[in-house]
Amino acid sequence: MRRVLPVAIVALAALFGVALAAAMLELPPHAVRLPDDVAANIAASGVAHPITAVLLNFRGYDTLLEIAVLLLALFGVLALVKPHAARAAHPAHPLLQTLARLLAPLMVLVAGYLLWVGAIAPGGAFQAGAVLAAAGVLLRLAGLLPAWVAPTLLLRVGLALGLLVFVAVAAAVLGHATLLTYPPALAGGLILMVEAALTLSIGLTLAALYLASTEVRP
């Protein structure tokens, strides 16, 4: 029985893969040119960069769900952290600590730039949040930041802020049209507000995935 189950799982996975490949081969030719549609509607999106327009306007609900999944992943990690006092960070070499103290503020500035430039060029909340998270990890590796065992109330607010603002904006514009379709006159400001909140939450969440995972006990 122990040998039959893995074989059955592999066979079902292979069968599913074959069925998926067959379905992909039978797809009709593209009847819609999505890049052309995005370019035709970019003026109403509130931003000038097509990727930001798709992620925060035309397909904003996808991004909303991604943020929710990222937050759920952090909940899973925190559930594995057993109650105990956080281990003190190991003192790093003074050169690494000095470098971390110099780089961390610069990384915050870079994150702010990536957030702002996302409306007109590659960038945005995810890139800015990743840079903020990298700053947190660097400070932890340098022994300047403790691990996170039980997030404080302020930290919990920061972790959930992006999702809460996103949902609030979605609810506010729901009466205008379909889900997360912003009024053209307000689209730019709403997207910037959502991205600013997402930057903070993504940065804290990605950093927390590392800072909390170092405290997971078997």
PyMOL commands that set and color helices and strands:
alter all, ss='L'
color gray80, all
select helices_A, chain A and resi 4-25+34-44+50-58+60-80+94-117+125-141+153-172+187-213
alter helices_A, ss='H'
color red, helices_A
deselect
rebuild
show_as cartoon
